[in-house]
Amino acid sequence: MSKLKLNYLFSVGLTLLITAALPILLTGCYTVRFYHDTDILREKHDGEITSTSMLFPVSQIGGPTNIRSACPSGASMVEIEQSTLDGLTHYLSLGFYSPQTVRVWCKRRSR
């Protein structure tokens, strides 16, 4: 085999690897924030809940995320995040298992 053919096979293999790996690494990495009365927020969240959803929207492991368990007075801001590792888990399980992290900032009363 000539050196030119080996270089060609290497470049084709590298191109295929990049083409396959890049979408996998970028899949499912997102953050969603819901704001409500955010005048008095702390820098750090008050509660962190792990939520795992399944392929069908009606099925979740552990049921829906209960924000009242972290903030009995209600939430001022809710942040839902799916990291790169969570997105990769979602991708490799073909969408059957999708973990997310829910961070909650509780309401504060202005005095």
C-alpha positions as CSV (number, residue, x, y, z in Angstrom):
1,M,0.0,0.0,0.0
2,S,1.4,3.4,-0.9
3,K,1.9,6.2,1.6
4,L,-0.6,8.4,-0.3
5,K,-3.4,5.8,0.2
6,L,-2.6,5.6,3.9
7,N,-2.8,9.4,4.2
8,Y,-6.1,9.3,2.3
9,L,-7.6,6.6,4.6
10,F,-6.4,8.5,7.7
11,S,-8.0,11.7,6.6
12,V,-11.3,10.0,5.7
13,G,-11.3,8.2,9.1
14,L,-10.6,11.5,10.9
15,T,-13.3,13.3,9.0
16,L,-15.8,10.6,9.8
17,L,-14.8,10.6,13.5
18,I,-15.3,14.4,13.7
19,T,-18.5,14.2,11.8
20,A,-19.9,11.6,14.2
21,A,-18.4,12.9,17.5
22,L,-19.3,16.6,17.1
23,P,-23.1,16.1,17.0
24,I,-22.9,13.7,19.9
25,L,-21.0,16.1,22.1
26,L,-23.3,19.0,21.2
27,T,-26.5,17.0,21.7
28,G,-28.8,18.0,24.5
29,C,-26.7,20.6,26.3
30,Y,-29.1,23.3,27.4
31,T,-30.3,25.5,30.3
32,V,-33.9,26.9,30.7
33,R,-34.8,29.5,33.2
34,F,-38.3,30.6,34.5
35,Y,-38.5,33.9,36.3
36,H,-41.2,35.1,38.6
37,D,-40.7,38.0,41.0
38,T,-36.9,37.9,41.0
39,D,-36.2,41.1,42.8
40,I,-34.6,39.5,45.8
41,L,-32.5,36.5,44.7
42,R,-29.5,34.9,46.3
43,E,-26.5,34.1,44.3
44,K,-26.7,30.4,45.1
45,H,-29.8,28.3,44.6
46,D,-31.9,27.1,47.6
47,G,-32.6,23.6,46.3
48,E,-31.4,21.2,43.7
49,I,-33.6,18.4,42.4
50,T,-32.6,15.7,39.9
51,S,-35.3,14.8,37.4
52,T,-35.2,11.9,35.0
53,S,-37.7,11.7,32.2
54,M,-38.3,8.8,29.9
55,L,-39.1,8.6,26.2
56,F,-42.8,9.1,26.6
57,P,-43.8,12.5,28.2
58,V,-46.3,10.9,30.6
59,S,-43.6,8.7,32.2
60,Q,-41.0,10.0,34.6
61,I,-38.8,8.2,37.1
62,G,-39.9,9.5,40.5
63,G,-42.8,11.4,39.1
64,P,-42.9,15.1,38.2
65,T,-40.4,17.4,39.9
66,N,-41.9,18.7,43.2
67,I,-40.6,22.2,43.5
68,R,-42.6,22.7,46.7
69,S,-40.4,20.2,48.5
70,A,-37.4,22.6,48.0
71,C,-39.4,25.9,48.4
72,P,-42.6,25.6,50.4
73,S,-43.3,29.4,49.9
74,G,-43.0,29.0,46.1
75,A,-40.2,29.6,43.6
76,S,-38.9,32.9,42.4
77,M,-36.7,31.3,39.7
78,V,-36.4,27.8,38.3
79,E,-33.5,26.6,36.2
80,I,-33.6,23.4,34.3
81,E,-30.2,22.2,33.0
82,Q,-29.1,19.2,30.9
83,S,-25.3,19.0,30.8
84,T,-23.2,17.4,28.1
85,L,-22.9,14.2,30.0
86,D,-26.7,14.1,30.5
87,G,-27.2,14.8,26.8
88,L,-24.8,12.0,25.9
89,T,-26.7,9.6,28.2
90,H,-29.9,10.6,26.5
91,Y,-28.3,10.1,23.1
92,L,-26.8,6.7,23.9
93,S,-30.0,5.4,25.5
94,L,-31.9,6.4,22.3
95,G,-34.0,8.9,24.3
96,F,-35.3,6.3,26.8
97,Y,-33.4,7.9,29.7
98,S,-32.9,11.6,30.0
99,P,-31.6,13.0,33.3
100,Q,-31.9,16.8,34.1
101,T,-31.0,19.0,37.0
102,V,-33.6,21.4,38.4
103,R,-32.3,24.3,40.5
104,V,-34.8,26.4,42.5
105,W,-34.5,29.8,44.1
106,C,-37.2,30.4,46.7
107,K,-39.3,33.5,47.0
108,R,-38.2,36.1,49.5
109,R,-40.3,38.8,51.1
110,S,-39.0,42.3,51.0
111,R,-39.1,43.9,54.4
